[in-house]
Amino acid sequence: MAFLLAAALLAGCAAQRKYEEGRELISAGQYEEGLASIAEAQKLEPGDLSFRAGYMRSRDSAVQRLLTQADAARQQARWEEAEALYKRVLGIDTANARARQGIEGLSAAKRQRAALKEAEAKLKANQPMAAEALVREVLRDSPQHREAQALMRRVEEKSARESTAGPALKASIRNPISLEFRDASIRQVFDILAQNAGINFIFDKDVKPDLKTTILVRDKTIEDVIRYILVTNQLSQKVLDEDTLLIYPTAAAKQKEYQDLVFRTFYISNADAKVTANLIKTVVKPKELFFDEKLNLIVIRDTPEAVRMAERLIANQDLAEPEVVLEVEVLEIGSDVLSEIGLRWPDQVSYSAVGAVGTAGVLTLPELLKRNSGLVRVALTDPLMIATLRGTDSKASILANPRIRVKNREKAKIHVGDKVPVFTATTTATGIITESTNFLDVGLKLDVEPTVHLEDEVNIKVNLEVSSIVREIRSPLGSLTYRVGSRSAGTVLRLKDGETQVLAGLISEEERKSVSKVPGLGDIPLLGRLFSSHKDTAVKTEIVLLITPRVVRSLPRPGLRDEEFLSGTEAAMGAAPLAFRQSQSAEDGEAQAKPASTAARPPRAASRAAVLTGVGLVAGNAGQIGSEFEVSLEFATASTVRSALLDLAYEPARFQVVKVEEGEMVKQAGASLKHSVEETKGRLSLNLASTADLPGRGQVAKITFKLAGEPGPTVMRIDAITLIDGSGKVVPVSLPPAHNLTLLR
């Protein structure tokens, strides 16, 4: 019998040990091994239902964790990892429907991701119809696919912009022309322009037939000449089709009659609709504006150019509000030191007469007449003398460590403590006493208000108060109140992300000394210690606050192009600037006039900037698809150059880099020129390095491109320039203007 009992005890201990091992393995992420260990414990003790319940709970927890990890991997396109996690779930729970659906959906997710990637490329290649078809196919299978919905939104926006942009004049409008007219009829000038550009002009009936104009231009585009004539004669234009232009007076009535207006609805995600509406109303001054605070939307009706301006302003303001997590540690460190040494003698000695009745001070007359020592009683404390030898030293540390997430410029409150009831009694005129209860917050109270700035810096307004009950006070009517001790501090901090600031020095220090002695005897030097007791108390507490901001969402700053951009004129919001652009023939003539040696050629510009110039087809501002052309990258600075970094941006769907060669200046100096191409982004990066100073003027590189994609206008530009001189200083340069090109069939 004893043997069976011992075996049962051993089996129970082994089962418990296996169960604990299984739980530790599951906590470490080894779910299969942990569940196997718990199952073994269940086999050792089949009658213990707690093991079975623990197995079921652990299995469900493991399955949920693995499913969460698998879904996250699937969302991030980590297909192999997601499939492995789903299979682990099925290994634990073979009937799990969610894991089976996840594996079946992986192949569909791969197809959808490939379709969206192709749609993205189609959209960049200016093929919105093809992109829309691919996105709709994805949405047909997964209507709630977020990436597909976002891409569909972009496709619709592009189509909407193209539909509201109106027709564009044909490419011949950019041909160069030279005109010399003095006080000539404006209709005669437009006849010459019509013959050269091959476009038709229709005049409103209110355009005066005797209107005169003077224009003297050489090698300027027909488009710029038309715009100059219209602006200087208070006329406006409207494109009817690619070869027809309507001319009408710039008058309010005519603007209302001919100018196209569009509606645009902006759904504001983060900003306040009322504030944003006031911004648009003040800056853009649209013809009609409506905002709905409930739906947080703004509706604008104005010209397409004005709507584009409003769109850029809203994009600058409708930014996600910053958020910060504040890690706060509050410590109240206290020490209490007590020292009590000495002898305590009786405080009093009492004498009394007690008769037969037994009551002190009560005697019968015979007892009073027959006085004797038996009637007198002396009362002393028990014990008669107390020797005290006591010393205590206690320390206390109260820690509060909250973590709170706060939006920008919002207040957060923390209270760690108690709500103490305070009773108040009120007596009415009729003598009725009523009692009410109020609650007093006692403990730690912390108020914080963060303000997130650029560069991940956080401005924090902090108010800290630590209070405690000193003692209870009862009123004459019996109401209970408290005397509360409080320490508080308030400050404003500016910390970087992850920087910890310590606020300390809120110290409360109290020292008390008391002596209990026998009068006279306790004052005798040295011997007086035998007739006295000394008590020393020292209490000290200090409050320490540690605060660390963790920026969760910083304040995004738009790029410089969104912070500063042209807005047109006072009369025409969003109109292009009135300026002549270099014509095709002027660029051709300049390219032909250049000598063969680019090292000795004069600079194209007098400004201290790197410039992008054209050679061959680029200089002609047009090229046929499938052909190759060269771009010459030149410096035109007054300083010498030791090294340089440049980024050339272009449309990846329109251009393909064939080769990059060193320019004449680099070859002659024996410098090195390295390059890297990001084909998908349309970016060519050049890295120039030299052991000696290079002249700031000359050809750096020759880049050969191949034209591809669809015909139409496009742009090539330098996105970034960094020049370093021989002393290691950065040479101040400015970005040159973008280079316009037109691709032909």
Solvent accessible surface area in square Angstrom, and as a share of the most:
residue,aa,sasa,rsa
1,M,195,0.87
2,A,80,0.62
3,F,161,0.67
4,L,119,0.59
5,L,113,0.56
6,A,49,0.38
7,A,44,0.34
8,A,59,0.45
9,L,111,0.55
10,L,128,0.64
11,A,34,0.26
12,G,26,0.25
13,C,79,0.47
14,A,25,0.20
15,A,0,0.00
16,Q,82,0.36
17,R,138,0.50
18,K,65,0.27
19,Y,23,0.09
20,E,72,0.32
21,E,73,0.33
22,G,0,0.00
23,R,126,0.46
24,E,121,0.54
25,L,55,0.27
26,I,13,0.07
27,S,91,0.59
28,A,75,0.58
29,G,29,0.28
30,Q,84,0.37
31,Y,12,0.05
32,E,65,0.29
33,E,92,0.41
34,G,0,0.00
35,L,10,0.05
36,A,63,0.49
37,S,13,0.09
38,I,0,0.00
39,A,29,0.23
40,E,76,0.34
41,A,0,0.00
42,Q,41,0.18
43,K,160,0.68
44,L,73,0.36
45,E,46,0.21
46,P,109,0.69
47,G,68,0.65
48,D,53,0.28
49,L,137,0.68
50,S,67,0.43
51,F,11,0.04
52,R,129,0.47
53,A,42,0.33
54,G,1,0.01
55,Y,50,0.19
56,M,69,0.31
57,R,154,0.56
58,S,18,0.12
59,R,60,0.22
60,D,75,0.39
61,S,45,0.29
62,A,0,0.00
63,V,7,0.04
64,Q,99,0.44
65,R,109,0.40
66,L,0,0.00
67,L,1,0.01
68,T,86,0.50
69,Q,84,0.37
70,A,0,0.00
71,D,43,0.22
72,A,45,0.35
73,A,0,0.00
74,R,73,0.27
75,Q,135,0.60
76,Q,114,0.51
77,A,28,0.22
78,R,94,0.34
79,W,40,0.14
80,E,132,0.59
81,E,77,0.35
82,A,0,0.00
83,E,60,0.27
84,A,54,0.42
85,L,16,0.08
86,Y,2,0.01
87,K,113,0.48
88,R,81,0.30
89,V,0,0.00
90,L,31,0.16
91,G,61,0.59
92,I,27,0.14
93,D,35,0.18
94,T,91,0.53
95,A,84,0.65
96,N,22,0.11
97,A,63,0.48
98,R,108,0.40
99,A,0,0.00
100,R,123,0.45
101,Q,120,0.53
102,G,3,0.03
103,I,50,0.25
104,E,128,0.58
105,G,14,0.14
106,L,8,0.04
107,S,58,0.37
108,A,29,0.22
109,A,15,0.12
110,K,89,0.38
111,R,152,0.55
112,Q,18,0.08
113,R,77,0.28
114,A,61,0.48
115,A,18,0.14
116,L,12,0.06
117,K,153,0.65
118,E,86,0.39
119,A,0,0.00
120,E,49,0.22
121,A,60,0.46
122,K,61,0.26
123,L,15,0.07
124,K,107,0.45
125,A,20,0.15
126,N,68,0.35
127,Q,60,0.27
128,P,17,0.11
129,M,148,0.66
130,A,39,0.30
131,A,0,0.00
132,E,37,0.17
133,A,62,0.48
134,L,36,0.18
135,V,0,0.00
136,R,120,0.44
137,E,90,0.40
138,V,4,0.02
139,L,36,0.18
140,R,173,0.63
141,D,98,0.51
142,S,33,0.21
143,P,85,0.53
144,Q,148,0.66
145,H,43,0.19
146,R,202,0.74
147,E,83,0.37
148,A,0,0.00
149,Q,77,0.34
150,A,59,0.46
151,L,9,0.05
152,M,14,0.06
153,R,122,0.44
154,R,104,0.38
155,V,1,0.00
156,E,79,0.35
157,E,52,0.23
158,K,61,0.26
159,S,40,0.26
160,A,53,0.41
161,R,97,0.36
162,E,89,0.40
163,S,87,0.56
164,T,48,0.28
165,A,76,0.59
166,G,41,0.40
167,P,71,0.44
168,A,77,0.60
169,L,29,0.14
170,K,68,0.29
171,A,47,0.37
172,S,29,0.18
173,I,4,0.02
174,R,84,0.31
175,N,58,0.30
176,P,39,0.24
177,I,15,0.08
178,S,53,0.34
179,L,8,0.04
180,E,117,0.53
181,F,35,0.15
182,R,175,0.64
183,D,105,0.54
184,A,13,0.10
185,S,29,0.19
186,I,0,0.00
187,R,80,0.29
188,Q,93,0.41
189,V,0,0.00
190,F,2,0.01
191,D,80,0.42
192,I,54,0.28
193,L,0,0.00
194,A,27,0.21
195,Q,139,0.62
196,N,80,0.41
197,A,2,0.02
198,G,44,0.42
199,I,3,0.02
200,N,86,0.44
201,F,31,0.13
202,I,83,0.42
203,F,47,0.20
204,D,10,0.05
205,K,175,0.74
206,D,68,0.35
207,V,3,0.02
208,K,136,0.58
209,P,96,0.60
210,D,100,0.52
211,L,42,0.21
212,K,110,0.47
213,T,11,0.06
214,T,64,0.37
215,I,4,0.02
216,L,88,0.44
217,V,19,0.11
218,R,157,0.57
219,D,51,0.26
220,K,59,0.25
221,T,12,0.07
222,I,1,0.00
223,E,59,0.27
224,D,11,0.06
225,V,0,0.00
226,I,4,0.02
227,R,58,0.21
228,Y,72,0.28
229,I,0,0.00
230,L,5,0.02
231,V,73,0.42
232,T,65,0.38
233,N,20,0.10
234,Q,125,0.56
235,L,14,0.07
236,S,20,0.13
237,Q,74,0.33
238,K,55,0.23
239,V,36,0.21
240,L,77,0.38
241,D,61,0.32
242,E,103,0.46
243,D,44,0.23
244,T,15,0.09
245,L,0,0.00
246,L,16,0.08
247,I,0,0.00
248,Y,7,0.03
249,P,24,0.15
250,T,66,0.38
251,A,45,0.35
252,A,78,0.60
253,A,75,0.58
254,K,22,0.09
255,Q,40,0.18
256,K,169,0.72
257,E,114,0.51
258,Y,44,0.17
259,Q,69,0.31
260,D,85,0.44
261,L,54,0.27
262,V,24,0.14
263,F,139,0.58
264,R,46,0.17
265,T,48,0.28
266,F,14,0.06
267,Y,148,0.56
268,I,11,0.06
269,S,90,0.58
270,N,72,0.37
271,A,17,0.13
272,D,73,0.38
273,A,1,0.00
274,K,98,0.41
275,V,82,0.47
276,T,0,0.00
277,A,0,0.00
278,N,72,0.37
279,L,54,0.27
280,I,0,0.00
281,K,106,0.45
282,T,93,0.54
283,V,71,0.41
284,V,7,0.04
285,K,137,0.58
286,P,19,0.12
287,K,112,0.48
288,E,88,0.40
289,L,42,0.21
290,F,120,0.50
291,F,57,0.24
292,D,38,0.20
293,E,107,0.48
294,K,188,0.80
295,L,109,0.54
296,N,37,0.19
297,L,15,0.07
298,I,0,0.00
299,V,37,0.21
300,I,1,0.01
301,R,74,0.27
302,D,8,0.04
303,T,11,0.06
304,P,24,0.15
305,E,81,0.36
306,A,2,0.01
307,V,0,0.00
308,R,63,0.23
309,M,20,0.09
310,A,0,0.00
311,E,31,0.14
312,R,79,0.29
313,L,35,0.17
314,I,10,0.05
315,A,62,0.48
316,N,37,0.19
317,Q,58,0.26
318,D,31,0.16
319,L,52,0.26
320,A,36,0.28
321,E,66,0.30
322,P,4,0.03
323,E,29,0.13
324,V,0,0.00
325,V,22,0.12
326,L,0,0.00
327,E,40,0.18
328,V,0,0.00
329,E,65,0.29
330,V,7,0.04
331,L,42,0.21
332,E,39,0.17
333,I,82,0.42
334,G,11,0.10
335,S,33,0.21
336,D,56,0.29
337,V,67,0.38
338,L,28,0.14
339,S,43,0.28
340,E,17,0.08
341,I,84,0.43
342,G,13,0.12
343,L,37,0.18
344,R,104,0.38
345,W,83,0.29
346,P,33,0.21
347,D,138,0.71
348,Q,138,0.61
349,V,73,0.42
350,S,55,0.36
351,Y,152,0.58
352,S,44,0.29
353,A,34,0.26
354,V,10,0.06
355,G,10,0.10
356,A,91,0.71
357,V,99,0.57
358,G,49,0.47
359,T,70,0.41
360,A,63,0.49
361,G,62,0.59
362,V,68,0.39
363,L,56,0.28
364,T,59,0.35
365,L,121,0.60
366,P,83,0.52
367,E,34,0.15
368,L,85,0.42
369,L,128,0.63
370,K,152,0.64
371,R,180,0.66
372,N,91,0.47
373,S,99,0.64
374,G,61,0.59
375,L,25,0.13
376,V,87,0.50
377,R,143,0.52
378,V,80,0.46
379,A,57,0.44
380,L,91,0.45
381,T,63,0.37
382,D,140,0.73
383,P,78,0.49
384,L,93,0.46
385,M,82,0.37
386,I,67,0.34
387,A,69,0.53
388,T,18,0.10
389,L,151,0.75
390,R,117,0.43
391,G,61,0.59
392,T,62,0.36
393,D,103,0.53
394,S,59,0.38
395,K,165,0.70
396,A,60,0.47
397,S,76,0.49
398,I,110,0.56
399,L,104,0.52
400,A,14,0.11
401,N,91,0.47
402,P,29,0.18
403,R,155,0.57
404,I,37,0.19
405,R,132,0.48
406,V,8,0.05
407,K,97,0.41
408,N,16,0.08
409,R,157,0.57
410,E,88,0.39
411,K,144,0.61
412,A,18,0.14
413,K,152,0.64
414,I,19,0.10
415,H,73,0.33
416,V,73,0.42
417,G,46,0.44
418,D,97,0.50
419,K,127,0.54
420,V,17,0.10
421,P,46,0.29
422,V,28,0.16
423,F,71,0.30
424,T,60,0.35
425,A,22,0.17
426,T,75,0.44
427,T,71,0.41
428,T,61,0.35
429,A,115,0.89
430,T,115,0.67
431,G,50,0.48
432,I,109,0.55
433,I,107,0.54
434,T,70,0.41
435,E,117,0.52
436,S,59,0.38
437,T,62,0.36
438,N,90,0.46
439,F,133,0.55
440,L,67,0.34
441,D,47,0.24
442,V,14,0.08
443,G,16,0.15
444,L,16,0.08
445,K,73,0.31
446,L,1,0.00
447,D,48,0.25
448,V,2,0.01
449,E,40,0.18
450,P,0,0.00
451,T,18,0.10
452,V,5,0.03
453,H,51,0.23
454,L,62,0.31
455,E,153,0.69
456,D,53,0.27
457,E,38,0.17
458,V,0,0.00
459,N,41,0.21
460,I,0,0.00
461,K,99,0.42
462,V,1,0.01
463,N,75,0.38
464,L,7,0.04
465,E,61,0.27
466,V,12,0.07
467,S,9,0.06
468,S,63,0.41
469,I,67,0.34
470,V,81,0.46
471,R,132,0.48
472,E,104,0.47
473,I,68,0.35
474,R,157,0.57
475,S,41,0.26
476,P,144,0.90
477,L,116,0.58
478,G,39,0.38
479,S,8,0.05
480,L,20,0.10
481,T,50,0.29
482,Y,39,0.15
483,R,130,0.48
484,V,54,0.31
485,G,28,0.27
486,S,68,0.44
487,R,54,0.20
488,S,74,0.48
489,A,42,0.32
490,G,54,0.52
491,T,51,0.30
492,V,87,0.50
493,L,22,0.11
494,R,134,0.49
495,L,7,0.03
496,K,123,0.52
497,D,66,0.34
498,G,27,0.26
499,E,77,0.34
500,T,71,0.41
501,Q,61,0.27
502,V,74,0.43
503,L,48,0.24
504,A,62,0.48
505,G,47,0.45
506,L,42,0.21
507,I,85,0.43
508,S,51,0.33
509,E,114,0.51
510,E,78,0.35
511,E,124,0.56
512,R,164,0.60
513,K,166,0.70
514,S,63,0.41
515,V,79,0.46
516,S,59,0.38
517,K,101,0.43
518,V,35,0.20
519,P,118,0.74
520,G,49,0.47
521,L,79,0.39
522,G,13,0.13
523,D,91,0.47
524,I,67,0.34
525,P,113,0.71
526,L,162,0.81
527,L,104,0.52
528,G,4,0.04
529,R,123,0.45
530,L,94,0.47
531,F,49,0.20
532,S,2,0.02
533,S,5,0.03
534,H,50,0.22
535,K,79,0.33
536,D,58,0.30
537,T,34,0.20
538,A,38,0.29
539,V,51,0.30
540,K,86,0.36
541,T,30,0.18
542,E,46,0.21
543,I,1,0.01
544,V,22,0.12
545,L,1,0.01
546,L,43,0.21
547,I,0,0.00
548,T,10,0.06
549,P,0,0.00
550,R,106,0.39
551,V,26,0.15
552,V,71,0.41
553,R,97,0.36
554,S,48,0.31
555,L,63,0.32
556,P,59,0.37
557,R,159,0.58
558,P,37,0.23
559,G,45,0.43
560,L,133,0.66
561,R,136,0.50
562,D,56,0.29
563,E,76,0.34
564,E,130,0.58
565,F,51,0.21
566,L,124,0.61
567,S,54,0.35
568,G,30,0.29
569,T,81,0.47
570,E,173,0.78
571,A,103,0.80
572,A,45,0.35
573,M,56,0.25
574,G,19,0.18
575,A,28,0.21
576,A,63,0.49
577,P,76,0.48
578,L,93,0.46
579,A,67,0.52
580,F,81,0.34
581,R,115,0.42
582,Q,85,0.38
583,S,2,0.01
584,Q,67,0.30
585,S,43,0.28
586,A,29,0.23
587,E,25,0.11
588,D,42,0.22
589,G,37,0.36
590,E,59,0.27
591,A,33,0.25
592,Q,150,0.66
593,A,84,0.65
594,K,43,0.18
595,P,67,0.42
596,A,107,0.83
597,S,55,0.36
598,T,7,0.04
599,A,41,0.32
600,A,85,0.66
601,R,28,0.10
602,P,98,0.61
603,P,54,0.34
604,R,76,0.28
605,A,34,0.27
606,A,105,0.81
607,S,64,0.41
608,R,109,0.40
609,A,5,0.04
610,A,0,0.00
611,V,19,0.11
612,L,16,0.08
613,T,1,0.00
614,G,8,0.08
615,V,52,0.30
616,G,53,0.51
617,L,69,0.35
618,V,1,0.01
619,A,3,0.03
620,G,11,0.11
621,N,37,0.19
622,A,29,0.23
623,G,4,0.04
624,Q,107,0.47
625,I,59,0.30
626,G,45,0.43
627,S,36,0.23
628,E,95,0.43
629,F,12,0.05
630,E,59,0.26
631,V,0,0.00
632,S,1,0.01
633,L,1,0.01
634,E,8,0.04
635,F,4,0.02
636,A,3,0.02
637,T,2,0.01
638,A,78,0.61
639,S,30,0.19
640,T,63,0.37
641,V,0,0.00
642,R,76,0.28
643,S,33,0.21
644,A,2,0.01
645,L,96,0.48
646,L,5,0.02
647,D,34,0.18
648,L,3,0.01
649,A,7,0.06
650,Y,17,0.06
651,E,58,0.26
652,P,44,0.28
653,A,29,0.22
654,R,14,0.05
655,F,3,0.01
656,Q,99,0.44
657,V,38,0.22
658,V,73,0.42
659,K,100,0.42
660,V,25,0.14
661,E,61,0.27
662,E,59,0.26
663,G,0,0.00
664,E,57,0.25
665,M,5,0.02
666,V,0,0.00
667,K,108,0.46
668,Q,120,0.54
669,A,49,0.38
670,G,67,0.65
671,A,11,0.09
672,S,51,0.33
673,L,23,0.11
674,K,142,0.60
675,H,91,0.41
676,S,65,0.42
677,V,52,0.30
678,E,74,0.33
679,E,133,0.59
680,T,110,0.64
681,K,140,0.60
682,G,1,0.01
683,R,70,0.25
684,L,0,0.00
685,S,32,0.21
686,L,2,0.01
687,N,68,0.35
688,L,0,0.00
689,A,47,0.36
690,S,18,0.11
691,T,137,0.80
692,A,58,0.45
693,D,70,0.36
694,L,1,0.01
695,P,75,0.47
696,G,7,0.06
697,R,96,0.35
698,G,5,0.05
699,Q,9,0.04
700,V,0,0.00
701,A,0,0.00
702,K,49,0.21
703,I,0,0.00
704,T,7,0.04
705,F,0,0.00
706,K,82,0.35
707,L,4,0.02
708,A,23,0.18
709,G,40,0.38
710,E,71,0.32
711,P,41,0.26
712,G,16,0.15
713,P,87,0.55
714,T,6,0.04
715,V,55,0.32
716,M,0,0.00
717,R,78,0.28
718,I,4,0.02
719,D,31,0.16
720,A,45,0.35
721,I,24,0.12
722,T,53,0.31
723,L,0,0.00
724,I,43,0.22
725,D,29,0.15
726,G,35,0.33
727,S,85,0.55
728,G,53,0.51
729,K,140,0.59
730,V,98,0.56
731,V,5,0.03
732,P,88,0.56
733,V,41,0.23
734,S,67,0.43
735,L,95,0.47
736,P,17,0.11
737,P,119,0.75
738,A,48,0.37
739,H,24,0.11
740,N,75,0.39
741,L,8,0.04
742,T,14,0.08
743,L,4,0.02
744,L,72,0.36
745,R,204,0.74
